[in-house]
């Protein structure tokens, strides 16, 4: 099945769904694909262009689906392939594109590819993963670290070698230097394109290729360390990740991947995990000549608004100044919340009026937008007890870093059992404070956060200037952010007071838009 190529993604709004926590229809306390289908009319009512579904593939769930053991299979927790087919058909009926999450840098250690690869040093898939001999003293091949803590190398007694894992030890890294691996990955993408998906979110897209020589990463001075990719307590931040990821050979693979997508009119959004060279990589991965198309990724996640830093007016200006300087031809995808970070309502300690102001600003920025389920309700981060944690990342670094479960708690819908999510005990608790913010209650309040999100998304959709126009004259006057968007001879000018105090003629959190 081929589709007409379009630029639906450019300036589009994508709604992220974390399937474990969206809607349970089977009574096991875990969300499923049928539940997503059931709730699609609600998602469509927001006015978004597409949904992005986090992984639902067959998996032992050591990292909740980001450890795939069958790239063509649906995990029974989420349903069956028929459920997926019905989801895609219903989404398309409602005018929604479907983007699925492909985790290609690594698989589960339960994947048949890895089972064969680890069996010997001379089988057909022996070189499908990153294997290395120990140093003469038996220690790890180099100093590379795992994002989830400790060395990025795990000893395997079968081959008497170490294998690379940038994440959990149960998530071995695929060897993209092997052309057979690249072909297998392209076949996976082709399978889902033929199933009717409209694009892919590519997890950790800059981790695909490693340095063939396995050179040590150099140290990173404390003053240069950031916590965008890993929490500050993680020693992963102590290295300059020059050799374990973001290698130039990755660009050629992404061009092959993009060429596969083109006849289907499909789009790719990458997740670039890099705290040092994020904008340089954004340019390399998504950069396109004026009026042209990227040869690699259409767009990529940008982490600047997902960090803990308050998003004040000057910070927005600084981010775009850096973007214009380092990545002028790129196409960013902005998000303030997702399944990996503290929800921004809590991270920035926002009132409902502040949430609305930031929503309007984001809908007016150049780039595409990702919203995370429940964001449109103003949901705060859930405070969980240690005994409730499921996330191995949080368990490892508790209590300084509480992990990602606080943003992954079940979606609330109404005041029924477990907020309408499930009739059984949910896999994570439903916070009481979330029950005060259900769609059912907010529908009745025309001033609610939910209704504001709908209005802001509709605003973006009405104006070509906001979807794909140029952006200029951005500045900060104290707490007041201002800029202009322009396309097709029409412009939109924004002034936003991003503070809880009056600033000149603007009230706290007031956004003023003028059109010409």
C-alpha positions in Angstrom: 0.0 0.0 0.0 1.4 3.4 -1.0 0.1 6.8 -0.1 0.5 10.2 -1.7 3.5 12.0 -0.2 2.5 14.9 1.9 4.0 17.2 4.5 1.3 16.5 7.1 4.0 16.4 9.8 5.4 19.9 9.2 3.9 22.1 11.9 1.7 19.2 12.9 0.6 18.3 16.4 1.2 14.7 17.6 -0.4 13.2 20.6 1.7 10.6 22.5 -0.1 7.6 23.9 1.7 5.4 26.5 -0.4 2.2 25.9 0.1 0.6 29.3 -1.6 3.6 30.8 -4.3 4.8 28.4 -7.3 2.5 28.7 -7.7 -1.1 29.9 -10.5 -3.1 28.2 -9.6 -6.6 29.5 -9.6 -6.0 33.2 -5.9 -6.9 33.9 -4.9 -3.4 35.0 -2.8 -2.7 31.9 -3.9 -0.5 29.0 -4.2 -2.1 25.5 -4.7 -1.4 21.8 -8.5 -1.9 22.0 -8.5 0.7 24.7 -6.7 3.2 22.5 -9.2 2.6 19.7 -12.1 3.1 22.2 -10.7 6.5 23.2 -9.7 7.8 19.7 -12.7 10.0 19.3 -11.6 11.9 22.4 -8.1 12.3 20.9 -9.6 13.4 17.6 -11.7 16.0 19.5 -8.5 17.8 20.5 -7.8 18.6 16.9 -4.3 16.9 16.7 -2.9 15.6 13.5 -1.5 12.3 14.6 -1.0 9.9 17.4 2.3 8.4 18.5 2.0 5.1 20.3 4.8 4.0 22.5 6.0 0.4 22.0 3.4 -2.4 22.0 5.7 -5.1 20.5 6.3 -8.5 22.0 8.6 -8.0 25.0 9.7 -9.4 28.4 8.9 -5.8 29.7 12.1 -5.3 31.5 12.0 -1.8 30.2 8.2 -1.8 29.6 8.3 -2.4 25.8 11.5 -0.6 25.0 13.1 -4.1 25.0 11.7 -5.8 21.9 11.8 -9.6 21.4 9.7 -9.6 18.2 9.5 -6.5 16.0 6.6 -7.9 14.1 4.6 -9.2 17.0 2.0 -7.6 19.3 2.6 -8.4 23.0 -0.4 -10.3 24.3 -0.7 -7.7 27.1 -1.8 -5.2 24.5 -3.9 -7.5 22.3 -3.3 -9.0 18.8 -2.6 -7.9 15.3 -6.3 -7.6 14.5 -6.6 -5.1 17.4 -3.8 -3.0 15.7 -5.5 -3.2 12.3 -8.7 -1.9 13.8 -6.9 0.9 15.6 -5.2 2.1 12.4 -8.5 1.9 10.5 -10.4 3.8 13.2 -7.7 6.5 13.4 -7.8 7.0 9.7 -11.6 7.3 9.8 -11.2 10.1 12.3 -8.5 11.9 10.3 -5.6 10.9 12.5 -2.2 9.7 11.3 -0.6 6.8 13.2 3.0 7.0 14.2 4.6 4.0 16.0 7.6 3.9 18.2 10.5 1.8 16.7 13.3 0.8 19.1 16.1 -0.1 16.7 19.3 0.7 18.6 18.9 -2.4 20.8 16.6 -5.4 21.2 15.7 -7.6 24.2 18.2 -10.3 25.1 15.2 -12.6 24.5 15.1 -11.7 20.8 15.8 -14.8 18.6 18.5 -12.7 16.9 20.4 -12.3 20.1 19.9 -16.0 21.2 21.6 -17.0 17.9 24.3 -14.3 18.2 25.4 -15.3 21.7 25.4 -19.0 20.9 28.9 -19.0 19.2 31.4 -16.7 17.6 30.9 -18.1 14.1 27.1 -18.5 13.5 25.1 -16.5 10.9 24.2 -13.8 13.4 27.4 -13.8 15.4 28.2 -10.2 14.3 24.6 -8.9 14.6 25.3 -7.4 18.1 28.3 -5.5 19.4 30.7 -8.1 20.9 34.3 -7.4 22.2 37.0 -9.4 23.9 38.0 -8.4 27.4 41.2 -6.6 28.1 44.2 -8.9 29.0 43.2 -8.5 32.7 39.6 -9.6 32.0 38.1 -6.2 32.5 35.7 -4.4 30.1 36.8 -3.3 26.6 36.6 0.4 27.4 35.1 3.0 29.7 31.7 3.4 28.1 28.8 3.7 30.6 25.2 2.7 30.5 22.5 5.3 30.8 20.8 3.0 33.4 24.0 2.9 35.6 27.3 1.1 35.6 29.4 -0.2 32.7 27.8 -0.5 29.2 29.4 -3.9 28.9 28.0 -7.2 30.1 30.0 -10.5 30.2 28.6 -13.5 28.4 30.0 -16.9 29.3 28.9 -18.6 26.1 31.2 -16.6 23.9 33.6 -15.5 26.6 33.1 -11.9 25.4 31.4 -8.8 26.5 28.4 -7.3 24.7 27.4 -3.6 24.5 24.3 -2.3 26.2 23.7 1.4 26.4 20.7 0.8 28.5 19.8 -2.3 30.6 22.0 -5.4 30.4 18.9 -7.1 29.0 19.0 -4.7 26.1 22.0 -5.6 23.9 22.9 -3.1 21.2 22.6 -4.2 17.6 25.6 -3.8 15.3 24.7 -1.4 12.6 28.1 -1.7 11.0 26.8 -5.1 9.7 24.8 -4.6 6.5 22.6 -7.6 7.3 21.4 -5.8 10.4 20.5 -2.7 8.4 18.5 -4.8 5.9 16.7 -6.6 8.7 15.8 -3.3 10.3 14.5 -1.8 7.0 12.4 -4.9 6.6 10.8 -4.3 10.0 9.9 -0.7 8.9 8.6 -2.0 5.6 6.3 -4.5 7.4 4.6 -1.7 9.5 4.4 0.7 6.5 2.5 -2.0 4.7 0.2 -2.3 7.7 -0.8 1.3 7.1 1.3 3.3 9.6 2.0 6.9 8.7 5.4 7.3 10.3 7.8 6.3 13.0 9.2 7.8 16.2 12.7 6.5 16.3 13.9 5.9 19.9 17.5 6.9 20.7 18.2 7.5 17.0 21.7 8.7 17.5 22.7 5.4 19.3 22.5 3.2 16.3 26.2 3.2 15.3 29.2 3.0 17.7 32.9 3.6 17.1 34.4 0.5 15.4 37.7 1.0 17.3 35.9 1.1 20.7 37.9 4.1 21.8 37.4 5.4 25.3 35.2 8.4 25.8 37.1 11.4 27.2 36.1 13.0 30.5 33.7 15.9 30.5 34.6 18.8 32.9 31.9 19.4 35.6 31.1 22.9 34.3 30.0 21.4 30.9 27.8 18.7 32.3 24.0 18.8 31.7 21.2 16.5 32.9 19.1 16.6 29.7 19.9 13.0 28.7 20.5 11.4 32.2 19.8 12.7 35.7 22.5 14.7 37.4 23.3 11.9 39.9 24.2 9.5 37.0 28.0 9.3 36.3 27.0 8.9 32.6 27.2 12.7 32.6 30.9 12.7 33.5 31.9 11.6 30.0 32.0 13.3 26.6 30.1 10.7 24.6 32.3 11.0 21.5 32.6 7.4 20.6 29.7 5.3 22.0 27.0 7.1 19.9 26.4 9.8 17.3 28.8 8.4 14.7 28.9 9.8 11.2 28.1 6.4 9.6 24.6 6.7 11.0 23.8 9.4 8.5 24.0 7.0 5.6 21.7 4.6 7.2 19.1 7.3 7.9 19.2 8.2 4.3 18.3 4.6 3.4 15.6 4.7 6.0 14.1 7.9 4.6 14.2 6.6 1.1 12.1 3.6 2.3 9.5 5.9 3.8 9.2 8.4 0.9 6.8 6.3 -1.4 4.4 5.9 1.5 4.3 9.6 2.4 5.5 8.5 5.9 7.4 10.7 8.3 10.1 10.1 10.9 10.6 11.9 14.2 13.9 11.1 15.9 14.8 11.2 19.6 18.4 12.5 19.7 19.8 11.8 23.1 22.9 14.0 23.5 23.5 16.7 26.0 26.6 18.2 24.3 25.9 18.3 20.6 22.1 18.1 20.5 21.6 21.0 18.1 24.5 20.1 15.8 23.0 16.6 15.5 19.6 18.1 14.9 21.0 19.9 11.9 22.8 16.8 10.6 19.8 14.6 11.0 16.9 16.9 9.9 18.6 19.8 8.0 17.0 20.6 4.7 17.6 23.4 2.1 15.0 26.1 2.1 11.8 24.7 0.5 13.4 21.3 0.2 13.1 18.0 2.1 15.5 16.4 4.5 17.3 13.3 3.2 17.4 11.8 6.7 14.7 12.6 9.3 11.8 14.9 8.8 12.0 16.2 12.4 13.5 15.4 15.7 12.6 15.8 19.4 14.4 18.7 21.1 15.1 18.3 24.8 15.4 22.0 25.7 11.8 22.3 27.0 11.9 18.9 28.6 14.6 19.9 31.1 14.1 21.1 34.7 15.0 24.7 33.8 12.1 27.1 34.2 10.9 28.1 30.8 11.2 31.9 31.1 11.0 34.3 28.2 14.8 34.8 28.0 15.3 31.0 27.9 13.0 30.6 25.0 14.9 33.4 23.2 18.2 31.8 24.0 17.1 28.3 22.7 16.0 29.8 19.4 19.1 31.9 19.0 21.1 28.7 19.4 18.9 27.0 17.0 19.3 29.7 14.4 23.0 29.7 14.9 23.8 26.0 15.0 20.8 24.3 13.2 19.2 26.9 10.9 17.9 24.3 8.4 16.6 21.9 10.9 13.0 21.1 11.8 12.5 20.6 15.6 9.7 18.9 17.4 8.9 20.6 20.6 7.5 18.9 23.7 7.2 19.9 27.4 6.2 16.5 28.8 6.7 12.9 27.7 6.9 9.4 29.2 10.5 10.0 30.4 10.4 13.3 32.3 8.5 14.9 35.2 5.3 16.4 33.9 5.9 20.1 33.2 2.9 21.2 35.3 4.9 20.0 38.4 8.4 20.5 37.0 7.8 24.3 36.6 5.2 24.5 39.4 2.5 25.9 37.1 -0.9 27.2 37.8 -3.7 26.4 35.3 -3.3 29.9 33.8 0.4 29.3 33.4 -0.2 25.9 31.8 -2.6 27.7 29.3 0.0 30.4 28.5 2.7 27.9 27.8 0.4 25.8 25.6 -0.4 28.9 23.5 3.2 29.8 23.1 4.2 26.3 22.1 1.4 26.2 19.5 2.9 29.4 18.0 6.5 28.3 17.8 8.3 27.3 14.6 8.4 23.5 14.4 6.1 20.6 15.1 4.6 19.7 18.5 4.3 16.6 20.6 1.8 16.5 23.4 1.8 13.8 26.1 -1.4 12.1 27.2 -2.9 14.0 30.2 -1.0 17.1 29.5 -4.2 18.6 28.0 -5.8 18.1 31.4 -3.0 19.8 33.3 -2.1 16.6 35.2 0.7 17.0 37.7 3.4 14.5 38.4 2.3 11.6 40.6 4.1 11.2 43.9 4.7 7.4 44.3 6.0 5.4 47.2 9.2 3.3 46.6 7.2 0.1 46.9 4.9 1.2 44.0 7.8 1.8 41.6 8.1 -0.4 38.4 10.7 1.6 36.5 14.2 0.0 36.8 15.8 3.4 36.3 14.0 4.9 39.3 14.7 1.8 41.5 18.4 2.1 40.7 18.8 5.8 41.5 16.1 6.3 44.2 15.6 8.7 46.0 17.7 11.4 44.3 16.1 10.3 41.0 12.6 8.8 41.3 12.4 7.4 37.8 9.7 7.8 35.2 6.7 6.1 36.9 5.4 9.5 38.1 4.5 10.6 34.6 3.3 7.1 33.5 0.4 6.6 35.9 -2.9 5.7 34.2 -4.9 8.2 32.3 -8.1 9.4 34.1 -11.4 9.7 32.3 -14.2 10.1 34.8 -15.0 9.5 38.5 -15.6 5.7 38.0 -13.4 3.0 39.4 -9.8 3.9 39.0 -10.7 7.0 37.1 -12.4 4.9 34.3 -9.0 3.4 33.3 -9.6 -0.2 34.6 -11.9 -2.3 36.7 -8.9 -4.0 38.2 -6.0 -2.8 40.2 -3.9 -0.7 37.8 -0.2 -1.5 37.2 0.6 1.9 38.7 -1.7 3.7 41.2 -4.2 6.4 40.1 -3.3 9.6 42.0 -6.3 11.2 43.8 -5.3 14.6 42.6 -5.7 13.4 39.0 -9.4 12.5 39.7 -10.0 16.2 40.1 -9.0 16.8 36.4 -10.8 14.2 34.4 -12.1 15.0 30.8 -15.6 14.4 32.1 -15.4 17.2 34.6 -13.4 19.6 32.4 -15.8 19.3 29.5 -18.3 21.1 31.6 -16.0 24.1 32.3 -15.4 26.3 29.3 -12.4 27.8 31.0 -10.7 24.5 31.7 -7.2 23.5 30.6 -8.7 20.9 28.3 -10.8 23.5 26.4 -7.8 25.8 26.2 -5.7 23.1 24.5 -8.4 22.6 21.9 -8.6 26.3 21.2 -4.8 26.6 20.9 -4.5 23.6 18.6 -7.3 25.0 16.4 -5.5 28.4 16.3 -2.4 26.7 15.0 -4.4 24.8 12.4 -6.1 28.0 11.1 -3.0 29.9 10.4 -0.4 28.7 7.9 2.0 31.2 9.5 1.9 29.2 12.8 2.2 25.8 11.1 5.1 26.3 8.7 5.8 30.1 8.4 9.0 31.8 9.1 9.7 33.1 12.6 11.5 36.4 13.4 11.9 39.3 15.8 11.9 37.1 18.8 12.9 38.9 22.0 12.4 39.0 25.7 11.5 42.2 27.6 11.8 41.0 31.2 9.2 38.3 31.5 7.5 39.2 28.2 8.2 37.0 25.2 7.4 38.3 21.7 7.9 37.1 18.2 6.3 37.1 14.7 5.3 34.2 12.4 4.6 34.9 8.7 3.5 32.9 5.7 1.6 33.5 2.5 1.5 37.3 3.1 -0.2 37.0 6.5 1.4 37.3 9.9 0.7 36.5 13.6 2.4 38.4 16.3 2.6 37.1 19.8 3.3 38.7 23.2 3.2 36.6 26.3 3.8 37.5 29.9 5.5 34.3 31.2 5.3 35.3 34.9 2.8 35.5 37.8 3.1 39.3 38.0 1.8 42.0 35.8 4.3 43.3 33.1 3.4 46.6 31.5 0.0 46.2 29.9 0.0 42.4 30.2 -1.6 40.7 33.2 0.1 37.6 34.7 0.3 34.8 32.1 -1.6 36.8 29.5 -0.9 36.0 25.9 -1.8 38.6 23.3 -2.1 37.7 19.6 -2.4 40.2 16.7 -3.0 39.4 13.1 -2.1 41.2 9.9 
